[in-house]
Amino acid sequence: MAIQNIEKDHGRFRDIVKGAVRRHLKRYISQGEILGREGKKTVSIPVPEIEIPRFKFKGQDQQGVGQGEGEEGDVLGQGEGKSGAGEAGDQPGEHALEVEVGIDELAQILGEELALPRIKPKGSATLKALKQKYTGIAKVGPESLRHFKRSFREALKRQIASGRYDPNDPTVVITREDRRYRSFRYQMSQESNAVIIYMMDVSGSMGDEQKQVVRIESFWIDTWLRHNYRGIQSRYIIHDAKAREVDRETFFKTKESGGTMISSAYSLASEIVEKEYPANDWNIYPFHFSDGDNWSQDDTEKCMELLSNKLLPRSNMFCYGQVKSPYGSGQFIKDLQKAFPDHESIVMSEIPDRDGIVQSIKDFFVKGK
């Protein structure tokens, strides 16, 4: 009964935590304050509204235990402070409780709060994965799969049965016949796999604040897509006048200068998709973030050609996020809107600042593709 009560209390606490996270979700998204608290499967979130049990003190006009004479059962009074930078008060302070929230729970809250539909993988885009499933114990097998507990038990049983076990000298020797090994079998499983290809303009007109907006939004994009797919990979491309593939850390910390040729990124993304991610087997999500500047109209036309012939036919959807910059012209999204006014596989979003991230995420995923 006590265990059931604990489980009920824990469940109620989790509901309170979810409610607090939901109320402040937009603030968490726009400020990016949970990015530094991200683990492999959980995120540490400061939740200020949860009340922590505390003693309630009365005024100083009452005596009590520890303050002079008193009787058993007297109310505890407030002591006289002798140190500290200020006067003691009788009001509760502000408390922020850090709670661990699973990434999948966070994605579920995001989907509910932004009313995002579940993503439907395109066609039969699934991969057959061969996996090991441990099914029992065997007398033979590789040493890497030896079950030490079961082996010890067999040796102990043998020594007791043969009368060789001495309780005063409890030495157990495991022989070859005592060894036991985990056994397994292979089984096929169907998994909907996806790849996210992040592309970001790192030219001189993209400042630190614009890159931070991209970093925050990319975290939430990752969170939502991983909630919808069991297997997912992420690739990162940065570009100015030339594109190159980098790791995640380099993607978010690179500082470049110079001109911009967006086609270089689209060309590299197309090569990666063609070589490594057949459209029949993968759900493909290219995301490009830029301030809208491009080197020339000729390069913009080349971008439209690459989109039409290479990326759009292979992608679930192509997402373009234009981050407002005081140095960028913002022209590229206009060119996209003109070239693809009604294309169902391209989504465009303008991100004026951090407060625009929430709407941008909704723009990208409202179709459930």
C-alpha positions as CSV (number, residue, x, y, z in Angstrom):
1,M,0.0,0.0,0.0
2,A,2.8,2.4,0.9
3,I,4.5,1.7,-2.5
4,Q,1.2,2.4,-4.3
5,N,0.8,5.7,-2.4
6,I,4.4,6.7,-3.4
7,E,3.7,5.9,-7.0
8,K,0.5,8.0,-6.9
9,D,2.4,10.9,-5.3
10,H,5.1,10.6,-7.9
11,G,2.5,10.6,-10.7
12,R,0.8,13.7,-9.3
13,F,4.2,15.4,-9.1
14,R,5.0,14.6,-12.7
15,D,1.6,16.1,-13.7
16,I,2.5,19.3,-11.8
17,V,5.9,19.4,-13.5
18,K,4.4,18.9,-17.0
19,G,1.9,21.7,-16.3
20,A,4.6,24.1,-15.2
21,V,6.8,23.3,-18.3
22,R,3.7,23.7,-20.5
23,R,3.0,27.2,-19.1
24,H,6.5,28.4,-19.6
25,L,7.3,26.5,-22.8
26,K,7.4,29.6,-25.1
27,R,9.9,31.2,-22.7
28,Y,12.1,28.1,-22.6
29,I,12.1,28.1,-26.4
30,S,12.8,31.8,-27.0
31,Q,15.4,32.1,-24.3
32,G,17.2,28.9,-25.1
33,E,17.9,28.4,-21.4
34,I,17.6,24.6,-21.4
35,L,20.2,24.0,-24.2
36,G,23.0,23.9,-21.7
37,R,21.2,21.4,-19.5
38,E,20.7,18.8,-22.3
39,G,21.7,15.2,-21.6
40,K,21.4,12.1,-23.8
41,K,17.8,11.4,-22.9
42,T,16.7,14.1,-20.4
43,V,16.8,17.9,-20.0
44,S,17.2,19.7,-16.7
45,I,14.6,22.5,-16.5
46,P,14.3,25.1,-13.8
47,V,10.6,25.3,-12.7
48,P,9.9,28.3,-10.4
49,E,6.2,27.7,-9.6
50,I,6.4,24.4,-7.7
51,E,6.0,25.0,-4.0
52,I,8.6,23.3,-1.8
53,P,7.3,22.4,1.8
54,R,8.7,24.8,4.4
55,F,8.3,25.8,8.0
56,K,5.9,28.7,8.6
57,F,7.2,31.1,11.3
58,K,5.1,33.2,13.6
59,G,5.9,36.7,14.9
60,Q,8.6,37.6,17.4
61,D,6.1,38.3,20.2
62,Q,5.9,34.5,21.0
63,Q,8.4,32.5,23.0
64,G,9.2,29.0,22.1
65,V,11.6,26.1,22.3
66,G,15.2,27.3,21.8
67,Q,14.3,30.9,22.8
68,G,14.0,30.7,26.5
69,E,11.5,29.1,28.7
70,G,8.8,27.1,26.9
71,E,6.5,24.2,27.3
72,E,6.1,21.1,25.2
73,G,3.8,21.8,22.2
74,D,4.6,25.5,22.0
75,V,4.8,26.9,18.5
76,L,8.3,27.4,17.2
77,G,9.2,31.1,17.1
78,Q,11.5,33.1,14.9
79,G,15.1,33.4,16.2
80,E,17.1,36.6,16.3
81,G,19.6,36.9,13.4
82,K,23.1,37.9,14.4
83,S,24.8,37.8,11.0
84,G,24.0,38.4,7.4
85,A,23.8,41.3,4.9
86,G,20.3,42.4,5.8
87,E,17.4,42.2,8.2
88,A,15.5,38.9,8.7
89,G,12.1,38.8,7.1
90,D,9.0,36.7,7.6
91,Q,8.1,36.2,3.9
92,P,8.9,33.1,1.9
93,G,11.7,33.5,-0.7
94,E,11.6,32.6,-4.4
95,H,12.5,29.0,-5.1
96,A,13.3,27.4,-8.5
97,L,13.3,23.6,-8.6
98,E,15.3,21.9,-11.2
99,V,13.5,18.8,-12.6
100,E,14.6,16.2,-15.1
101,V,12.2,15.9,-18.1
102,G,12.7,13.3,-20.7
103,I,13.4,14.4,-24.3
104,D,10.4,12.4,-25.5
105,E,8.1,14.0,-22.8
106,L,9.4,17.4,-23.9
107,A,8.5,16.6,-27.5
108,Q,5.1,15.5,-26.5
109,I,4.5,18.8,-24.6
110,L,5.8,20.7,-27.6
111,G,3.4,18.9,-30.0
112,E,0.4,19.4,-27.7
113,E,1.2,23.1,-27.0
114,L,1.8,24.0,-30.6
115,A,-1.0,21.6,-31.9
116,L,1.5,19.8,-34.2
117,P,0.1,16.8,-36.0
118,R,2.1,13.6,-35.8
119,I,4.4,13.2,-38.8
120,K,3.4,10.6,-41.4
121,P,6.5,9.0,-43.0
122,K,6.2,9.1,-46.8
123,G,5.4,5.9,-48.7
124,S,7.1,2.8,-47.5
125,A,10.2,4.6,-46.4
126,T,11.3,2.0,-43.8
127,L,14.6,0.1,-43.3
128,K,14.9,-3.5,-42.3
129,A,17.3,-3.7,-39.4
130,L,18.9,-6.9,-38.2
131,K,19.0,-6.9,-34.4
132,Q,20.2,-9.3,-31.7
133,K,17.7,-10.4,-29.1
134,Y,19.0,-12.3,-26.0
135,T,16.7,-15.2,-25.4
136,G,18.3,-17.5,-22.8
137,I,21.4,-19.2,-21.3
138,A,23.7,-21.7,-23.1
139,K,26.6,-23.9,-22.1
140,V,28.8,-22.6,-24.9
141,G,29.5,-19.2,-26.4
142,P,32.0,-16.4,-26.7
143,E,33.7,-15.2,-23.5
144,S,32.3,-11.7,-24.1
145,L,28.8,-13.1,-23.5
146,R,29.7,-15.1,-20.4
147,H,27.1,-14.8,-17.6
148,F,29.2,-14.5,-14.5
149,K,26.3,-14.8,-12.0
150,R,25.0,-18.0,-13.6
151,S,28.5,-19.4,-13.9
152,F,29.1,-18.8,-10.2
153,R,25.8,-20.4,-9.3
154,E,26.6,-23.5,-11.3
155,A,30.0,-23.9,-9.7
156,L,28.5,-23.4,-6.2
157,K,25.8,-26.1,-6.9
158,R,28.5,-28.5,-8.1
159,Q,30.7,-28.0,-5.1
160,I,27.8,-28.4,-2.7
161,A,26.5,-31.5,-4.4
162,S,30.0,-33.1,-4.4
163,G,30.6,-32.2,-0.7
164,R,33.6,-30.0,-1.6
165,Y,32.1,-26.7,-0.4
166,D,33.5,-25.6,3.0
167,P,31.4,-22.8,4.7
168,N,34.5,-21.9,6.8
169,D,36.5,-21.4,3.6
170,P,33.9,-20.4,1.0
171,T,36.1,-20.6,-2.1
172,V,34.2,-21.2,-5.3
173,V,36.3,-22.3,-8.3
174,I,34.5,-22.0,-11.7
175,T,35.6,-24.8,-14.1
176,R,34.9,-25.0,-17.8
177,E,31.8,-27.1,-17.3
178,D,30.3,-24.5,-15.0
179,R,30.5,-21.6,-17.5
180,R,27.2,-20.3,-18.8
181,Y,26.7,-17.8,-21.7
182,R,23.9,-15.5,-22.9
183,S,22.3,-16.9,-26.0
184,F,20.7,-14.7,-28.7
185,R,18.9,-14.9,-32.0
186,Y,18.7,-12.4,-34.8
187,Q,15.4,-10.9,-35.8
188,M,14.3,-8.4,-38.4
189,S,12.6,-5.1,-37.4
190,Q,11.1,-2.4,-39.5
191,E,12.2,1.1,-38.7
192,S,11.2,4.4,-40.2
193,N,14.5,6.2,-40.6
194,A,15.1,9.9,-41.2
195,V,18.0,12.2,-41.9
196,I,18.0,15.9,-41.1
197,I,20.4,18.0,-43.2
198,Y,21.1,21.4,-41.5
199,M,22.5,24.1,-43.7
200,M,23.5,27.5,-42.4
201,D,24.8,30.7,-43.9
202,V,27.9,31.8,-41.9
203,S,28.9,34.7,-44.1
204,G,29.7,38.1,-42.6
205,S,26.1,39.3,-42.5
206,M,25.1,36.4,-40.1
207,G,26.0,37.6,-36.6
208,D,26.2,35.8,-33.3
209,E,22.5,36.5,-32.4
210,Q,21.3,35.1,-35.8
211,K,23.4,31.9,-35.2
212,Q,22.0,31.5,-31.7
213,V,18.4,31.7,-33.1
214,V,19.4,28.9,-35.5
215,R,20.9,26.8,-32.6
216,I,17.8,27.2,-30.5
217,E,15.4,26.3,-33.3
218,S,17.5,23.3,-34.4
219,F,17.3,21.8,-30.9
220,W,13.5,21.9,-31.0
221,I,13.4,20.6,-34.6
222,D,15.6,17.7,-33.5
223,T,13.4,17.1,-30.5
224,W,10.2,16.9,-32.5
225,L,11.6,14.7,-35.3
226,R,13.2,12.3,-32.9
227,H,9.9,11.9,-31.2
228,N,8.4,10.8,-34.6
229,Y,11.1,8.5,-35.8
230,R,12.9,5.7,-34.1
231,G,16.1,6.1,-36.2
232,I,17.4,9.5,-37.2
233,Q,20.7,11.0,-38.4
234,S,21.8,14.6,-38.5
235,R,24.3,16.2,-41.0
236,Y,25.6,19.7,-40.9
237,I,26.7,22.0,-43.7
238,I,28.0,25.6,-43.4
239,H,28.5,27.9,-46.3
240,D,29.6,31.4,-47.3
241,A,30.9,31.5,-50.9
242,K,31.8,27.8,-50.5
243,A,30.1,25.0,-48.6
244,R,31.6,22.3,-46.4
245,E,30.3,19.6,-44.1
246,V,31.2,19.9,-40.5
247,D,30.3,18.3,-37.1
248,R,27.6,19.7,-34.8
249,E,29.9,21.7,-32.6
250,T,31.6,23.4,-35.5
251,F,28.2,24.1,-37.1
252,F,27.1,26.3,-34.2
253,K,30.4,27.9,-33.3
254,T,31.9,28.8,-36.7
255,K,32.6,32.5,-37.4
256,E,33.2,33.3,-41.1
257,S,33.1,36.4,-43.3
258,G,32.9,37.1,-46.9
259,G,30.3,36.6,-49.6
260,T,27.4,34.2,-50.0
261,M,26.7,31.5,-52.6
262,I,23.7,29.5,-51.4
263,S,24.0,27.1,-54.4
264,S,27.2,25.7,-52.9
265,A,25.2,24.3,-49.9
266,Y,22.3,23.0,-52.0
267,S,24.8,21.2,-54.3
268,L,26.6,19.6,-51.4
269,A,23.3,18.5,-49.8
270,S,22.2,17.0,-53.1
271,E,25.5,15.0,-53.3
272,I,25.1,13.6,-49.7
273,V,21.5,12.6,-50.4
274,E,22.3,10.9,-53.7
275,K,25.2,8.9,-52.3
276,E,24.0,8.0,-48.9
277,Y,20.2,8.3,-48.5
278,P,18.1,6.7,-51.2
279,A,14.7,8.4,-51.2
280,N,12.9,5.0,-51.1
281,D,14.6,4.1,-47.8
282,W,14.9,7.4,-46.0
283,N,12.7,10.3,-44.9
284,I,14.8,13.4,-45.8
285,Y,14.5,16.8,-44.1
286,P,16.8,19.5,-45.4
287,F,16.7,22.7,-43.3
288,H,18.4,25.9,-44.6
289,F,18.9,29.0,-42.4
290,S,20.1,32.3,-43.9
291,D,19.5,36.0,-43.7
292,G,18.4,36.1,-47.3
293,D,21.5,37.5,-48.9
294,N,22.9,35.8,-52.0
295,W,25.8,36.7,-54.2
296,S,24.0,37.1,-57.5
297,Q,20.8,36.4,-59.4
298,D,22.6,33.8,-61.4
299,D,23.4,31.8,-58.3
300,T,19.8,32.2,-57.1
301,E,18.6,30.7,-60.4
302,K,21.1,27.8,-59.9
303,C,19.5,27.3,-56.4
304,M,16.0,27.0,-57.9
305,E,17.3,24.5,-60.4
306,L,18.9,22.3,-57.7
307,L,15.7,22.5,-55.6
308,S,13.5,21.6,-58.5
309,N,15.6,18.7,-59.9
310,K,17.5,17.3,-56.9
311,L,16.3,18.2,-53.4
312,L,12.5,18.6,-53.6
313,P,11.8,15.3,-55.4
314,R,13.7,13.4,-52.8
315,S,12.6,15.2,-49.6
316,N,9.6,14.9,-47.3
317,M,9.8,18.6,-47.2
318,F,12.4,21.3,-47.7
319,C,12.4,24.0,-45.0
320,Y,13.9,27.4,-45.4
321,G,14.1,29.7,-42.3
322,Q,15.1,33.3,-42.9
323,V,16.6,35.0,-39.9
324,K,16.3,38.7,-39.8
325,S,19.7,40.5,-39.8
326,P,20.5,44.2,-39.9
327,Y,23.0,43.4,-42.7
328,G,21.0,41.0,-44.8
329,S,18.8,42.1,-47.7
330,G,16.1,39.4,-47.1
331,Q,15.7,38.9,-50.8
332,F,16.1,35.1,-51.0
333,I,12.7,34.2,-49.5
334,K,11.0,36.4,-52.0
335,D,12.8,34.6,-54.8
336,L,11.7,31.2,-53.3
337,Q,8.1,32.4,-53.0
338,K,8.1,33.5,-56.6
339,A,9.7,30.3,-57.9
340,F,7.6,27.9,-55.8
341,P,4.3,29.7,-54.9
342,D,2.3,26.5,-54.3
343,H,4.8,23.7,-54.0
344,E,3.6,21.2,-51.3
345,S,7.2,20.0,-50.4
346,I,8.7,23.4,-49.5
347,V,8.0,25.4,-46.4
348,M,9.3,28.9,-45.8
349,S,9.4,30.8,-42.5
350,E,10.6,34.3,-41.5
351,I,12.2,34.5,-38.1
352,P,12.4,38.1,-36.9
353,D,14.1,37.3,-33.5
354,R,14.0,34.7,-30.8
355,D,10.3,35.3,-30.1
356,G,9.6,34.2,-33.6
357,I,11.1,30.7,-33.1
358,V,7.8,29.2,-31.8
359,Q,5.8,30.3,-34.9
360,S,8.6,29.1,-37.2
361,I,8.5,25.6,-35.7
362,K,4.8,25.6,-36.2
363,D,5.2,26.8,-39.8
364,F,7.6,23.9,-40.5
365,F,5.6,21.1,-39.0
366,V,1.9,22.1,-39.2
367,K,1.4,19.9,-42.3
368,G,2.6,16.7,-40.5
369,K,5.0,15.7,-43.2
